[in-house]
Amino acid sequence: MTSIAVRDLTKDYGSVRAVDGLTFTVEPGRVTGFLGPNGAGKSTTMRLVLGLDRPTAGSASVGGRPYAALGEPLHHVGALLDARAAHGSRTARAHLRALAATHRIPDRRVAEVLEQTGLADVAGRRVRTYSLGMRQRLGIAAALLGDPGVLLLDEPANGLDPEGIIWIRELLRRLAREGRTVLVSSHLMNETASYADHLVVLGRGRLLADTPMKEFLASRTHPRVRVRSTDGERLRGLLHDRGFTTQPDADDRLIVDGARVEDVGPLAAGAGIAVLELAAEEATLEQAYLDLTAGAVQFTATPQEA
Ligand SMILES: Nc1ncnc2c1ncn2[C@@H]1O[C@H](COP(=O)(O)OP(=O)(O)OP(=O)(O)O)[C@@H](O)[C@H]1O
C-alpha cells in the first residue's frame, strides 16, 4: 500500500522557516493525527506533499513518487486543505462533476460521495449559500471522489455539527480499516484521541514526536486516581505518609497524583476506611500534548485584567 514519505523537508518563506528538516513516514492502515501549535508548519507540510509549493530543501513523496509525477492524482491522493476552495457560483454537484470529468470519474461516483457526505439533498444549491460545515462536507466529498489510497485532511471537523463530528470520526476510522493512508491535522485533542492510532507532532517547523498514540500517552502522562471514602482526612494523611501528593476536588474526593488504584484500595482497607468510590483518571491527549509542546508555542495570549 501507499505511504507518504517526508525526507529532510525544509521550506522557507523569506526569513520565516516554516518547515525545518522534517523526516517522517505516514503509514497505511491507520489514522495519523498531525498536531502542533498555530504556525508549526502542518499546512505547509501538506501543501509540499501535494506539490502546491516547492520545498527549499528535501523531498516529499506519495508511494515513492513526488505528487507531480502521479498520473490522475485524484485516484491516488484525496486532500482537503481549504474548504473555501470551491467556486461559489457553482452548485455542489456541478463542482464535483467538473472535478470528476478531469479524471474520467463517472457521475455515479459524484452521486455516491454526495450521499456519503450527507449533501445529496442540497447538491443543487450554489456553494456560496453553504454554511462552513456544508463546505467542509463538500471538501471531504471532493477528497473521496477518486477513491484514493491516501487522504490528507487539514482540520476536517472544522465547522461540523455534533452529528458531523461523529460522522467524520467513523469515516476516518473506516478509511484506515480499508487499508488507506490517512493524515489528519487538528487542534481538537478529544477528537484526535477518538480516531488517531498514531501521532506526528510538529513545533516551530520541527518534528517533536512520531509515535503510536498509546505510547505517547503513556510516556507523557502519569497515573492519577480519584477516591472518595468515609474518612478523607485520615486517608489523606496515610497517602502523604507513603509519599503521594493529594488534592481535594469539589465533590469531597481526593485526587492522588502518581498513584494507581492498587496503591490506594489496599491502604484504605488496611486502615479500616470504607472506600465509596475509587477510579483511575484517564490520561488525556490534551495533557500529553501540552506537556510536549510547552516550549514550542509561538503565539500565547496575555491574560487581561478585568
Ligand atoms: N505563503 C506563505 N507566505 C509566508 N509565510 C507563510 C506562508 N505560508 C505559511 N507561512 C508561515 O509558515 C509558518 C507555518 O505555517 P503553517 O500554516 O504551515 O502552520 P500550521 O501548523 O498549519 O498552523 P495552524 O495550526 O495555525 O493552521 C507560519 O509562520 C506561517 O506564517
The ligand as a Tripos MOL2 file, in Angstrom:
@<TRIPOS>MOLECULE
LIG
   31    33     1     0     0
SMALL
NO_CHARGES

@<TRIPOS>ATOM
      1 N1          2.5470   31.5940    1.8260 N.pl3     1 LIG1
      2 C1          3.2200   31.9440    2.9180 C.ar      1 LIG1
      3 N2          3.9750   33.0580    2.9530 N.ar      1 LIG1
      4 C2          4.6690   33.4070    4.0490 C.ar      1 LIG1
      5 N3          4.6620   32.7140    5.2080 N.ar      1 LIG1
      6 C3          3.9100   31.6040    5.2580 C.ar      1 LIG1
      7 C4          3.1490   31.1660    4.1230 C.ar      1 LIG1
      8 N4          2.5180   30.0160    4.4820 N.ar      1 LIG1
      9 C5          2.8590   29.7600    5.7560 C.ar      1 LIG1
     10 N5          3.7050   30.7060    6.2310 N.ar      1 LIG1
     11 C6          4.3060   30.7500    7.5660 C.3       1 LIG1
     12 O1          4.8450   29.4720    7.8170 O.3       1 LIG1
     13 C7          4.6540   29.1020    9.1730 C.3       1 LIG1
     14 C8          3.9110   27.7760    9.2320 C.3       1 LIG1
     15 O2          2.5620   27.9840    8.8410 O.3       1 LIG1
     16 P1          1.5250   26.7970    8.6430 P.3       1 LIG1
     17 O3          0.2780   27.4080    8.0890 O.co2     1 LIG1
     18 O4          2.1550   25.7030    7.8790 O.co2     1 LIG1
     19 O5          1.2990   26.3070   10.1470 O.3       1 LIG1
     20 P2          0.1800   25.3620   10.7560 P.3       1 LIG1
     21 O6          0.8740   24.4100   11.6510 O.co2     1 LIG1
     22 O7         -0.6660   24.8070    9.6630 O.co2     1 LIG1
     23 O8         -0.6370   26.4130   11.6260 O.3       1 LIG1
     24 P3         -2.2140   26.4820   12.0640 P.3       1 LIG1
     25 O9         -2.3820   25.4340   13.1120 O.co2     1 LIG1
     26 O10        -2.3320   27.8490   12.6160 O.co2     1 LIG1
     27 O11        -3.0300   26.2360   10.8280 O.co2     1 LIG1
     28 C9          3.9310   30.2730    9.8320 C.3       1 LIG1
     29 O12         4.8960   31.0930   10.4470 O.3       1 LIG1
     30 C10         3.2850   30.9820    8.6610 C.3       1 LIG1
     31 O13         3.1360   32.3610    8.9260 O.3       1 LIG1
@<TRIPOS>BOND
     1     1     2 1
     2     2     3 ar
     3     2     7 ar
     4     3     4 ar
     5     4     5 ar
     6     5     6 ar
     7     6     7 ar
     8     6    10 ar
     9     7     8 ar
    10     8     9 ar
    11     9    10 ar
    12    10    11 1
    13    11    12 1
    14    11    30 1
    15    12    13 1
    16    13    14 1
    17    13    28 1
    18    14    15 1
    19    15    16 1
    20    16    17 2
    21    16    18 1
    22    16    19 1
    23    19    20 1
    24    20    21 2
    25    20    22 1
    26    20    23 1
    27    23    24 1
    28    24    25 2
    29    24    26 1
    30    24    27 1
    31    28    29 1
    32    28    30 1
    33    30    31 1
@<TRIPOS>SUBSTRUCTURE
     1 LIG1         1 GROUP 0 **** ****
